[in-house]
Amino acid sequence: METLYYIIIKMKVHEGMIDYGKFYVGDDVEFASDLYEKLEGHLDPESQFMLHIDLIECSDNTSVVLQRKGCSLEELTENCRMITRETFKFLNLEK
């Protein structure tokens, strides 16, 4: 039973929220949580934000949202940059 972590990017549309981006961030809960905590955003995503960032835990064909933030387009831009940089370092240099 392997547990994997993803950061999912969601966008608000007429029908609700849709997933449109997905980052694999490994199988280490500590790394995934620490990375997510560094991301820019607001803990009240349901208010005015059209973009959401979710930290998801997947195991045995089950997904659980661990955390959710709302963010602006500018914050999402920086978050994508940070996720890519930190995940690359973790998966290639720190293991």
Chimera marker file (.cmm) of the C-alpha trace (Angstrom):
<marker_set name="trace">
<marker id="1" x="0.000" y="0.000" z="0.000" r="1" g="1" b="0" radius="0.5"/>
<marker id="2" x="1.906" y="3.027" z="-1.280" r="1" g="1" b="0" radius="0.5"/>
<marker id="3" x="0.823" y="6.541" z="-0.370" r="1" g="1" b="0" radius="0.5"/>
<marker id="4" x="1.544" y="9.296" z="-2.879" r="1" g="1" b="0" radius="0.5"/>
<marker id="5" x="1.100" y="13.058" z="-2.615" r="1" g="1" b="0" radius="0.5"/>
<marker id="6" x="-0.044" y="15.512" z="-5.272" r="1" g="1" b="0" radius="0.5"/>
<marker id="7" x="-0.752" y="19.212" z="-5.451" r="1" g="1" b="0" radius="0.5"/>
<marker id="8" x="-3.834" y="19.780" z="-7.591" r="1" g="1" b="0" radius="0.5"/>
<marker id="9" x="-4.671" y="23.125" z="-9.225" r="1" g="1" b="0" radius="0.5"/>
<marker id="10" x="-8.396" y="23.847" z="-9.573" r="1" g="1" b="0" radius="0.5"/>
<marker id="11" x="-10.267" y="26.568" z="-11.452" r="1" g="1" b="0" radius="0.5"/>
<marker id="12" x="-13.798" y="27.833" z="-10.823" r="1" g="1" b="0" radius="0.5"/>
<marker id="13" x="-16.103" y="27.491" z="-13.858" r="1" g="1" b="0" radius="0.5"/>
<marker id="14" x="-19.894" y="27.682" z="-14.320" r="1" g="1" b="0" radius="0.5"/>
<marker id="15" x="-20.327" y="24.037" z="-13.310" r="1" g="1" b="0" radius="0.5"/>
<marker id="16" x="-18.167" y="24.343" z="-10.168" r="1" g="1" b="0" radius="0.5"/>
<marker id="17" x="-14.484" y="23.593" z="-9.710" r="1" g="1" b="0" radius="0.5"/>
<marker id="18" x="-12.439" y="21.625" z="-12.265" r="1" g="1" b="0" radius="0.5"/>
<marker id="19" x="-8.963" y="20.140" z="-11.941" r="1" g="1" b="0" radius="0.5"/>
<marker id="20" x="-6.610" y="21.519" z="-14.565" r="1" g="1" b="0" radius="0.5"/>
<marker id="21" x="-3.145" y="20.943" z="-13.165" r="1" g="1" b="0" radius="0.5"/>
<marker id="22" x="-1.479" y="18.218" z="-11.140" r="1" g="1" b="0" radius="0.5"/>
<marker id="23" x="1.995" y="18.060" z="-9.581" r="1" g="1" b="0" radius="0.5"/>
<marker id="24" x="3.395" y="14.815" z="-8.214" r="1" g="1" b="0" radius="0.5"/>
<marker id="25" x="5.358" y="15.713" z="-5.073" r="1" g="1" b="0" radius="0.5"/>
<marker id="26" x="6.504" y="12.273" z="-3.973" r="1" g="1" b="0" radius="0.5"/>
<marker id="27" x="5.704" y="9.748" z="-1.287" r="1" g="1" b="0" radius="0.5"/>
<marker id="28" x="7.104" y="11.593" z="1.728" r="1" g="1" b="0" radius="0.5"/>
<marker id="29" x="4.350" y="13.219" z="3.822" r="1" g="1" b="0" radius="0.5"/>
<marker id="30" x="6.806" y="15.524" z="5.589" r="1" g="1" b="0" radius="0.5"/>
<marker id="31" x="8.196" y="16.906" z="2.325" r="1" g="1" b="0" radius="0.5"/>
<marker id="32" x="4.714" y="17.299" z="0.801" r="1" g="1" b="0" radius="0.5"/>
<marker id="33" x="3.349" y="19.094" z="3.877" r="1" g="1" b="0" radius="0.5"/>
<marker id="34" x="6.386" y="21.355" z="4.243" r="1" g="1" b="0" radius="0.5"/>
<marker id="35" x="6.244" y="22.299" z="0.560" r="1" g="1" b="0" radius="0.5"/>
<marker id="36" x="2.521" y="23.013" z="0.721" r="1" g="1" b="0" radius="0.5"/>
<marker id="37" x="2.978" y="25.249" z="3.770" r="1" g="1" b="0" radius="0.5"/>
<marker id="38" x="5.462" y="27.392" z="1.790" r="1" g="1" b="0" radius="0.5"/>
<marker id="39" x="2.942" y="28.079" z="-0.989" r="1" g="1" b="0" radius="0.5"/>
<marker id="40" x="1.307" y="31.480" z="-1.233" r="1" g="1" b="0" radius="0.5"/>
<marker id="41" x="-2.441" y="31.579" z="-0.780" r="1" g="1" b="0" radius="0.5"/>
<marker id="42" x="-5.301" y="32.060" z="1.610" r="1" g="1" b="0" radius="0.5"/>
<marker id="43" x="-6.931" y="29.505" z="3.886" r="1" g="1" b="0" radius="0.5"/>
<marker id="44" x="-10.443" y="30.702" z="3.016" r="1" g="1" b="0" radius="0.5"/>
<marker id="45" x="-10.563" y="29.570" z="-0.616" r="1" g="1" b="0" radius="0.5"/>
<marker id="46" x="-14.338" y="29.573" z="-0.950" r="1" g="1" b="0" radius="0.5"/>
<marker id="47" x="-14.616" y="33.352" z="-0.707" r="1" g="1" b="0" radius="0.5"/>
<marker id="48" x="-13.399" y="35.302" z="-3.745" r="1" g="1" b="0" radius="0.5"/>
<marker id="49" x="-10.767" y="33.024" z="-5.285" r="1" g="1" b="0" radius="0.5"/>
<marker id="50" x="-11.186" y="31.509" z="-8.740" r="1" g="1" b="0" radius="0.5"/>
<marker id="51" x="-8.077" y="29.340" z="-8.272" r="1" g="1" b="0" radius="0.5"/>
<marker id="52" x="-7.495" y="26.712" z="-5.606" r="1" g="1" b="0" radius="0.5"/>
<marker id="53" x="-4.485" y="24.635" z="-4.653" r="1" g="1" b="0" radius="0.5"/>
<marker id="54" x="-5.156" y="21.326" z="-2.889" r="1" g="1" b="0" radius="0.5"/>
<marker id="55" x="-2.727" y="18.959" z="-1.203" r="1" g="1" b="0" radius="0.5"/>
<marker id="56" x="-3.997" y="15.449" z="-1.948" r="1" g="1" b="0" radius="0.5"/>
<marker id="57" x="-3.035" y="12.107" z="-0.396" r="1" g="1" b="0" radius="0.5"/>
<marker id="58" x="-3.656" y="9.082" z="-2.631" r="1" g="1" b="0" radius="0.5"/>
<marker id="59" x="-3.550" y="5.479" z="-1.481" r="1" g="1" b="0" radius="0.5"/>
<marker id="60" x="-5.461" y="2.365" z="-2.549" r="1" g="1" b="0" radius="0.5"/>
<marker id="61" x="-7.445" y="4.241" z="-5.238" r="1" g="1" b="0" radius="0.5"/>
<marker id="62" x="-8.672" y="6.719" z="-2.610" r="1" g="1" b="0" radius="0.5"/>
<marker id="63" x="-7.874" y="10.445" z="-2.575" r="1" g="1" b="0" radius="0.5"/>
<marker id="64" x="-8.186" y="12.691" z="0.444" r="1" g="1" b="0" radius="0.5"/>
<marker id="65" x="-7.840" y="16.480" z="0.418" r="1" g="1" b="0" radius="0.5"/>
<marker id="66" x="-5.437" y="17.277" z="3.253" r="1" g="1" b="0" radius="0.5"/>
<marker id="67" x="-5.344" y="21.055" z="2.790" r="1" g="1" b="0" radius="0.5"/>
<marker id="68" x="-6.842" y="23.697" z="0.510" r="1" g="1" b="0" radius="0.5"/>
<marker id="69" x="-5.874" y="27.291" z="-0.296" r="1" g="1" b="0" radius="0.5"/>
<marker id="70" x="-7.299" y="29.924" z="-2.597" r="1" g="1" b="0" radius="0.5"/>
<marker id="71" x="-4.905" y="32.057" z="-4.623" r="1" g="1" b="0" radius="0.5"/>
<marker id="72" x="-4.585" y="34.756" z="-7.249" r="1" g="1" b="0" radius="0.5"/>
<marker id="73" x="-3.028" y="34.208" z="-10.664" r="1" g="1" b="0" radius="0.5"/>
<marker id="74" x="0.172" y="35.918" z="-9.504" r="1" g="1" b="0" radius="0.5"/>
<marker id="75" x="0.386" y="33.672" z="-6.442" r="1" g="1" b="0" radius="0.5"/>
<marker id="76" x="-0.260" y="30.593" z="-8.581" r="1" g="1" b="0" radius="0.5"/>
<marker id="77" x="2.592" y="31.596" z="-10.895" r="1" g="1" b="0" radius="0.5"/>
<marker id="78" x="5.041" y="31.749" z="-7.991" r="1" g="1" b="0" radius="0.5"/>
<marker id="79" x="3.618" y="28.549" z="-6.483" r="1" g="1" b="0" radius="0.5"/>
<marker id="80" x="4.154" y="26.576" z="-9.711" r="1" g="1" b="0" radius="0.5"/>
<marker id="81" x="7.730" y="27.822" z="-9.836" r="1" g="1" b="0" radius="0.5"/>
<marker id="82" x="8.346" y="26.792" z="-6.222" r="1" g="1" b="0" radius="0.5"/>
<marker id="83" x="6.679" y="23.373" z="-6.554" r="1" g="1" b="0" radius="0.5"/>
<marker id="84" x="8.791" y="22.562" z="-9.597" r="1" g="1" b="0" radius="0.5"/>
<marker id="85" x="12.056" y="23.773" z="-8.045" r="1" g="1" b="0" radius="0.5"/>
<marker id="86" x="11.563" y="22.125" z="-4.643" r="1" g="1" b="0" radius="0.5"/>
<marker id="87" x="10.260" y="18.823" z="-6.028" r="1" g="1" b="0" radius="0.5"/>
<marker id="88" x="13.172" y="18.609" z="-8.466" r="1" g="1" b="0" radius="0.5"/>
<marker id="89" x="15.660" y="19.185" z="-5.652" r="1" g="1" b="0" radius="0.5"/>
<marker id="90" x="13.956" y="16.666" z="-3.359" r="1" g="1" b="0" radius="0.5"/>
<marker id="91" x="13.574" y="13.882" z="-5.911" r="1" g="1" b="0" radius="0.5"/>
<marker id="92" x="16.990" y="14.329" z="-7.537" r="1" g="1" b="0" radius="0.5"/>
<marker id="93" x="19.351" y="15.726" z="-4.947" r="1" g="1" b="0" radius="0.5"/>
<marker id="94" x="18.129" y="14.892" z="-1.465" r="1" g="1" b="0" radius="0.5"/>
<marker id="95" x="17.231" y="11.213" z="-1.680" r="1" g="1" b="0" radius="0.5"/>
<link id1="1" id2="2" r="1" g="1" b="0" radius="0.2"/>
<link id1="2" id2="3" r="1" g="1" b="0" radius="0.2"/>
<link id1="3" id2="4" r="1" g="1" b="0" radius="0.2"/>
<link id1="4" id2="5" r="1" g="1" b="0" radius="0.2"/>
<link id1="5" id2="6" r="1" g="1" b="0" radius="0.2"/>
<link id1="6" id2="7" r="1" g="1" b="0" radius="0.2"/>
<link id1="7" id2="8" r="1" g="1" b="0" radius="0.2"/>
<link id1="8" id2="9" r="1" g="1" b="0" radius="0.2"/>
<link id1="9" id2="10" r="1" g="1" b="0" radius="0.2"/>
<link id1="10" id2="11" r="1" g="1" b="0" radius="0.2"/>
<link id1="11" id2="12" r="1" g="1" b="0" radius="0.2"/>
<link id1="12" id2="13" r="1" g="1" b="0" radius="0.2"/>
<link id1="13" id2="14" r="1" g="1" b="0" radius="0.2"/>
<link id1="14" id2="15" r="1" g="1" b="0" radius="0.2"/>
<link id1="15" id2="16" r="1" g="1" b="0" radius="0.2"/>
<link id1="16" id2="17" r="1" g="1" b="0" radius="0.2"/>
<link id1="17" id2="18" r="1" g="1" b="0" radius="0.2"/>
<link id1="18" id2="19" r="1" g="1" b="0" radius="0.2"/>
<link id1="19" id2="20" r="1" g="1" b="0" radius="0.2"/>
<link id1="20" id2="21" r="1" g="1" b="0" radius="0.2"/>
<link id1="21" id2="22" r="1" g="1" b="0" radius="0.2"/>
<link id1="22" id2="23" r="1" g="1" b="0" radius="0.2"/>
<link id1="23" id2="24" r="1" g="1" b="0" radius="0.2"/>
<link id1="24" id2="25" r="1" g="1" b="0" radius="0.2"/>
<link id1="25" id2="26" r="1" g="1" b="0" radius="0.2"/>
<link id1="26" id2="27" r="1" g="1" b="0" radius="0.2"/>
<link id1="27" id2="28" r="1" g="1" b="0" radius="0.2"/>
<link id1="28" id2="29" r="1" g="1" b="0" radius="0.2"/>
<link id1="29" id2="30" r="1" g="1" b="0" radius="0.2"/>
<link id1="30" id2="31" r="1" g="1" b="0" radius="0.2"/>
<link id1="31" id2="32" r="1" g="1" b="0" radius="0.2"/>
<link id1="32" id2="33" r="1" g="1" b="0" radius="0.2"/>
<link id1="33" id2="34" r="1" g="1" b="0" radius="0.2"/>
<link id1="34" id2="35" r="1" g="1" b="0" radius="0.2"/>
<link id1="35" id2="36" r="1" g="1" b="0" radius="0.2"/>
<link id1="36" id2="37" r="1" g="1" b="0" radius="0.2"/>
<link id1="37" id2="38" r="1" g="1" b="0" radius="0.2"/>
<link id1="38" id2="39" r="1" g="1" b="0" radius="0.2"/>
<link id1="39" id2="40" r="1" g="1" b="0" radius="0.2"/>
<link id1="40" id2="41" r="1" g="1" b="0" radius="0.2"/>
<link id1="41" id2="42" r="1" g="1" b="0" radius="0.2"/>
<link id1="42" id2="43" r="1" g="1" b="0" radius="0.2"/>
<link id1="43" id2="44" r="1" g="1" b="0" radius="0.2"/>
<link id1="44" id2="45" r="1" g="1" b="0" radius="0.2"/>
<link id1="45" id2="46" r="1" g="1" b="0" radius="0.2"/>
<link id1="46" id2="47" r="1" g="1" b="0" radius="0.2"/>
<link id1="47" id2="48" r="1" g="1" b="0" radius="0.2"/>
<link id1="48" id2="49" r="1" g="1" b="0" radius="0.2"/>
<link id1="49" id2="50" r="1" g="1" b="0" radius="0.2"/>
<link id1="50" id2="51" r="1" g="1" b="0" radius="0.2"/>
<link id1="51" id2="52" r="1" g="1" b="0" radius="0.2"/>
<link id1="52" id2="53" r="1" g="1" b="0" radius="0.2"/>
<link id1="53" id2="54" r="1" g="1" b="0" radius="0.2"/>
<link id1="54" id2="55" r="1" g="1" b="0" radius="0.2"/>
<link id1="55" id2="56" r="1" g="1" b="0" radius="0.2"/>
<link id1="56" id2="57" r="1" g="1" b="0" radius="0.2"/>
<link id1="57" id2="58" r="1" g="1" b="0" radius="0.2"/>
<link id1="58" id2="59" r="1" g="1" b="0" radius="0.2"/>
<link id1="59" id2="60" r="1" g="1" b="0" radius="0.2"/>
<link id1="60" id2="61" r="1" g="1" b="0" radius="0.2"/>
<link id1="61" id2="62" r="1" g="1" b="0" radius="0.2"/>
<link id1="62" id2="63" r="1" g="1" b="0" radius="0.2"/>
<link id1="63" id2="64" r="1" g="1" b="0" radius="0.2"/>
<link id1="64" id2="65" r="1" g="1" b="0" radius="0.2"/>
<link id1="65" id2="66" r="1" g="1" b="0" radius="0.2"/>
<link id1="66" id2="67" r="1" g="1" b="0" radius="0.2"/>
<link id1="67" id2="68" r="1" g="1" b="0" radius="0.2"/>
<link id1="68" id2="69" r="1" g="1" b="0" radius="0.2"/>
<link id1="69" id2="70" r="1" g="1" b="0" radius="0.2"/>
<link id1="70" id2="71" r="1" g="1" b="0" radius="0.2"/>
<link id1="71" id2="72" r="1" g="1" b="0" radius="0.2"/>
<link id1="72" id2="73" r="1" g="1" b="0" radius="0.2"/>
<link id1="73" id2="74" r="1" g="1" b="0" radius="0.2"/>
<link id1="74" id2="75" r="1" g="1" b="0" radius="0.2"/>
<link id1="75" id2="76" r="1" g="1" b="0" radius="0.2"/>
<link id1="76" id2="77" r="1" g="1" b="0" radius="0.2"/>
<link id1="77" id2="78" r="1" g="1" b="0" radius="0.2"/>
<link id1="78" id2="79" r="1" g="1" b="0" radius="0.2"/>
<link id1="79" id2="80" r="1" g="1" b="0" radius="0.2"/>
<link id1="80" id2="81" r="1" g="1" b="0" radius="0.2"/>
<link id1="81" id2="82" r="1" g="1" b="0" radius="0.2"/>
<link id1="82" id2="83" r="1" g="1" b="0" radius="0.2"/>
<link id1="83" id2="84" r="1" g="1" b="0" radius="0.2"/>
<link id1="84" id2="85" r="1" g="1" b="0" radius="0.2"/>
<link id1="85" id2="86" r="1" g="1" b="0" radius="0.2"/>
<link id1="86" id2="87" r="1" g="1" b="0" radius="0.2"/>
<link id1="87" id2="88" r="1" g="1" b="0" radius="0.2"/>
<link id1="88" id2="89" r="1" g="1" b="0" radius="0.2"/>
<link id1="89" id2="90" r="1" g="1" b="0" radius="0.2"/>
<link id1="90" id2="91" r="1" g="1" b="0" radius="0.2"/>
<link id1="91" id2="92" r="1" g="1" b="0" radius="0.2"/>
<link id1="92" id2="93" r="1" g="1" b="0" radius="0.2"/>
<link id1="93" id2="94" r="1" g="1" b="0" radius="0.2"/>
<link id1="94" id2="95" r="1" g="1" b="0" radius="0.2"/>
</marker_set>
